[in-house]
Amino acid sequence: MAPPHAGMGIDNPGHIDVVAFDQAADLYRLVVVEDGPWDGSVVRLKRLQAKLNAYLGFALDGRMSELYPGAEGKDVVIRLELAQAPDPRTASTLRRLGAGVREQGLAFEVVVAGAPFAA
C-alpha cells in the first residue's frame, strides 16, 4: 500500500502537489506536501530548492494560467506543509528560499504539523 502522499513532496520536483483556490482571500495556493524528516543534508536541501523552483516556474511562466484560467491576475502563495519540524540548517534555508519567492512577487508560507512556521 502506498503512503498517503505518494508522489508528492520534494522527492518529485516536477509534480505540483496541490493547487487550491482560497475564495475568501481570492488567491491561489500552490502547496508542497512533505512528510519526510529534515536532516539538513545537502541532498534534501537541493530537492527542496528544485521543488520550489518548479513551483515558481509554474506560477510565473504561464503554465498555471493555462491550466487554471481563473488564476490570471490573482495573488499566488507557495505553501509548504511539513509533517515534521525542520532542523536548524533547513529552517535557515527555508528563510532564504522564502525571501527569494517573495522577491518574485509571490507570498510564501510554511506550516509544520498544522501550525505556522516563520520562514
Secondary structure as GFF3:
##gff-version 3
##sequence-region A 1 119
A	DSSP	beta_strand	18	22	.	.	.	ID=ss1
A	DSSP	beta_strand	27	34	.	.	.	ID=ss2
A	DSSP	alpha_helix	42	60	.	.	.	ID=ss3
A	DSSP	alpha_helix	63	67	.	.	.	ID=ss4
A	DSSP	three_ten_helix	69	71	.	.	.	ID=ss5
A	DSSP	beta_strand	75	82	.	.	.	ID=ss6
A	DSSP	alpha_helix	88	103	.	.	.	ID=ss7
A	DSSP	beta_strand	107	112	.	.	.	ID=ss8
A	DSSP	beta_strand	115	117	.	.	.	ID=ss9
###
